[in-house]
């Protein structure tokens, strides 16, 4: 079991402020900062070309892939390293062989990262896109989605945890309902990967797009996507480069794509960033421990809910019983921007949400009672004015 004091000591930024915004970007561990600095220094002093640099270019991505696979219980070579969650959603959505008249579904509580790829295929292939009203994400989510499936529906884009309401959606039930009708399920895991336990086989989802910069506390510009092994060969990379190919012959313009998730890794990456990602994932899995971290996040979101529920004028929008690491609320008579600004004055870092017009708190595994109390006191002060 990890020690909270040691975890906080490894995150230099959290000792200076009450940081409650992991859902946007998690704090960087000291080891990650050092791994990135060391990689940059090696490139600056030893050069970026040569046998040693080539080995480093393969080793860090391999470690990161293996760590993601362990985190979500995915088989080997079913995960590709990406630049962010949105790239993973593009793999899932833009990688299908769409035809005019096909239909895709999304819910009405999706992030633009899961919607923009749908807009692309609508524009490019004439795909119809429909939204399913889930309210706050409570109730019979799978039933509502199944009722919306039509004869031309081919894919559903859905978040595991809604960025806007904080609701953890029942993906296994949703996937079962979709698969009864031959519909693929592409999951936006921006607010679930590293925040709640995930087993992609148990969820039976087809694609699972993950970030690096949020709940695993990696650098920006990093992420990964799980592709169900039996779907990899039939999914086209939205873009293709040398890394996508198992073999090619320039003279005859012949090629053979990688048979697994490697086909979705187009080419070069920012190697210091991937070195940092690999270290963040190692730290999260080995030093912090996944289960310890998940339990801390659960405890903190429940405490946060209880504290804010006792403040007059506060309305909590995250459905009870479906919390993950996010809690969305509003304060009567105060705009979300006013709440965020007032909290920032007290070094409490949270963010606004546009729909619903509200404020979002991320309760990380590293947060402690002082962070939650500081938030509550700030909100209570606003509610009394």
N, C-alpha and C positions, 0 to 999 in steps of 0.2 A: 504494500500500500504506500502511495506517495505521501509525502509530508507537505502540507499546504505552505508552510513557511519556506521550504526549499523551492517549491514550484514558483511562488511569488518572487523569490530572490533571483530565479533564473529569467524573470521578465522585468528588465530594468524599468520600463515605462510605467508599470502598474503601481509601483511604490510611490509615484509622484502625483497621480491623479486617481479618481474613481472611474476606471474605464469600464463602461457597460455598453460597448458597441462592437463586440466580436462579430456580430452578424454582418457588419460592413468589412472590417479588417481586424483580425486578431493581433495581439501584440507579438512582436518578434522575440523569441528566446535569445539569450546572450550567445548560446552555442550556434544558433543560426546566423546571427550577425557575424560571428567569427568565421564560420564556414564560408560565407560569402566574401568577407574581407580577404581570407586566405586565398580563395580562388582568384579573386581580382589581382592580388599581389603576384601570384604565380604567373598569371597571364602577362602582367606588366614586366616582370623580371626575367621570365624564362621563355616568353613568347606564347602565342596561341596555336602554333603549328609544331608538330613533332610527335614522336611516339608517346611520350609521357602525357601530353595534352590530349592525344587521341584516346588513350586509355581512360583518362578522367572524363572525357566526353561521353563515354559509354557507361562508366561505372555509376555515376550519380543518377542518371535516368533509370538504370536497372534497379538501384536501391529504392528509388521513389516508387517505381511500378510495383515492386514486391511489397512495399509497405502499404500502398493503397489496396492491393489484393488481400493482404492480411486483414486490413481494417474492415473491409466489407465482405470478407469470406468469399472472394472471387477466385476462380481457377487461374493457374498461370497463363500468361499471354492473353488474358481477356481484358487487360487494362492498357490504355494508351495515355501517354503524357500529353497534356494540352496546355494552352496558355490561360485558360479560364473555363468556368462552367459553361459560358455561352458557346465556346468552341465545341464543347462536348455535345451540347444540344443541337448544334449545326450538324455534327456527325450523324446524330440520330435522325434528324428531320430532313436535311438536305441530301442525305445519303440514300434516300429511298427512290425507287424508280416510279415516280409519280406520273399519272396520266390526267389529262383534262377531265374534269368532272369528279375526280376523287375528292374526298373530304377528310379534314383533320379537325379534331376537337381540342379545346383547351378550356381550363376553368376560368372563372372571372376573378380569381385571386392569384394570378400568375405574375411573375416578374417579366420584364421586357426581354430578358435573356432567353426565356422559353417561348416568347411570342414572336420576336423578330425573325427567327428562322421560319416560322409559319408564314409570315408576311412574304418572305422571299419565295417560298414555293408557290404561294398563291399568285405572286406576280409572274414567276417564271413558267409555271406549268398549268395555271388555271385551276389550282386547287381551292375548293371552298373551305373556309375556316369558320367554325361556329364555337361560341363560348357557352359553357355550362354554368349556370348560376349555383354556387355553393354557399352563398351567404357568408357566414364567418368561418366555414369549414367544419362546423359541427353537424350532427345528424347523420342521415344515411347517404354518405358521399358516394359509395359504390352504386347504390340504387339510382341516384340522380344521373350519374354518368351513363349507366347501362341504358336508362330510358332515353338518353339523347343519341345513342348509337343508331345510325341509319345504314342502309344497304351499301352506300359508297364510302363509309367511314373506314379509314385505313390506319390511323394513328391518333393516339392521345398524348398531348404534352401536359404534364402535371408536376407540381412541386411535391416533394415528400413533406416538407414543412413550408407553409406559405410565408413568404417574406412580409406580407401585408397584414395578416391577422395572427400569425404565430401558431396556427393550428397544424399539428402533425396529422397528416391524412393517412387513411388505412390503405396503403399501397397494395398490400397482398390481396385484399378484397377487390380493389379496383382492377388489378391485373387479372384476377380470375374472371371478373365480369367482362373485361375487354377481350380476353382470349377466347371466351365462349363464342365471340362473334368474329374472331380472326383479326382483331385490332391490336396493333403494336402499342407498347407503353414506353414512352420516353420520360424519364424522371429527372427533374431539376433538383439536384441534391445540395444546392448551395447552402441551405440552412439545416441540413441533416448530417452530412458526412463529417464525422468527428464530434458531433453534438449528441447523437443518440445511437444506440446499437443498430447496426445494419448488417443484414445477411441477404445478399442479392439473390441467392438461390431460393431462400424462403420467401422473399418478396415476389419472385418470379417475374421481375421486370425485364424488359428487353434492352434498355439502355439506362445508364445511371451516370449523370454528368456531375462531377465533383470539383470544388474549388481547392486552391492551395492556401489562399490568403485569409481564410476565415477561421473555422473551428480547429484546424490543425496548426494554426499560427505560422504559416509559411509566408514567403514573399509574394507580392503581387506579380501578375504575369505568369502564374503557374496553376495547374489543375490536372485533372485526369478524367477519362471516361471509361466506364465498363461497358462492354458490348457482349451480349450473350453469345457464347462461342459458336453456336449453330447459325447465328445471323451474320457473323463477321464477313464471310465470303460473299454474301449477297448484298452487303451494304457498301456503296461506293463512297470513297473519301470525297468530301466537298471540295477539297483541293488535293493535288497529288504532287509528290516530289520524290527524290531519290530514296528517302526513308520508307516510302510506301511500297517500294518494289523489292521483290525477292530476286528478280533477274531481269535484264534487258539487254538488247543488242542494238546498238545505235544504227548500224548500217542498214538493217532491215526493219527498223521501227517496231520491233517486237518486244513485248514485255510480259512479265508475270508479277501480279501484285502479291504482297505478303498474304498468307492465308488466314491470319488472325488479326488481333487489334493493332499490330505494328503497322498495318496499312494506313492507319489514321495519323501517324506521326510523319509529317511532311518532310521536314529537313532540320536545319540548325535550330538550336535553342540558345537562350542566354545561359551559358554554363554556370556562372556564379549563382544565378537564381535557382537553377536546378540543384546545385550543391546545397543551397540554403533550404530548399524544399525537402530534400532527402534528410537533412539533419533535423528539421522540424518534425517530420514524420517519425523519425527514430526516437526523438525526445518524447513525442506524444504517446507512442506505443510502449517504449521501454522505461523511460524515467517517470513519466506521469502515470502511465497505465490507462488503457482505454476504459475499463470498467470503473476505476476510481474517478476518472474524469466525468464519465457519464452520470454517475451517482451524484457528484458535486453539482453538475449542471441541473439535474432534477431537483435537488434540495434547494438550490438557490432560486430557481424559478418559482417554486412553491412558496418559499419564504417571501419573495418579492411580491407575489400575488396577495398573500395574506396581509403584508404591510400596507400595500396600496389600497386594498379593499377597505381598510379601516379609515381611510382619509375621506372626509366628506367632500363631495363634488367630483370624485374620481370615478370614471366608468371604464371597466376593463373589457376589452373587445376580443381577447383570445378565449375561445370556448373552454370552459372548465373540463379538465380531464384529458385535453388534447394538447397540453403544453409540451414544448420541446425545450429549446433554449431561449425562445423569444417571448416577450410579453408586450402586448399592445394596449395602450390606454389613452384616455383623454381627460382633461381637467375642465370642468364647467367654467365658462367665461374666459378661458384662455386659449389662444391659438396654439397649435403644436410648436410653431416657431418661437413663441414667447416662452413656452415651457423649456424647450431645448436651450434657449439663450440664458434663461435664469439658472438652469442647472450648470451650464458651462461656467458661469460666474463663480460657482462653488466647486469647480474642477470635477463636476459629474458629467461624464461624456455619454450622451445618448443621441438619438436621431429622430427626425420626423418621418412620417409615412403619408403618402398622398391619398390613398384610398383604402380604408377610411381615413379621413383627416385626423391623424392621431400621432402619438409618440411611441417609439419602440425602444425597449430595453433588451439587451442581450446579457444573460446571466452566465458568464463563463465559469469554467471549472476553477479558475484562479481567483475569482471574486470572493470576498469574505463579508462578514457581517457589517464592517464599517462602510463598505461600498453601498450596501443595501440601505443602511440607516441614513447615509448621506443623501441618497436619492429620495427616500421617504420624507425626510425633513425638508428638503427643498420643495417637493411637490406640496407638502402640507402647508408650507409658508405661502405658496402661491394661491392655494385654495382658500386660505383665510382672508386674503386681501380683498 
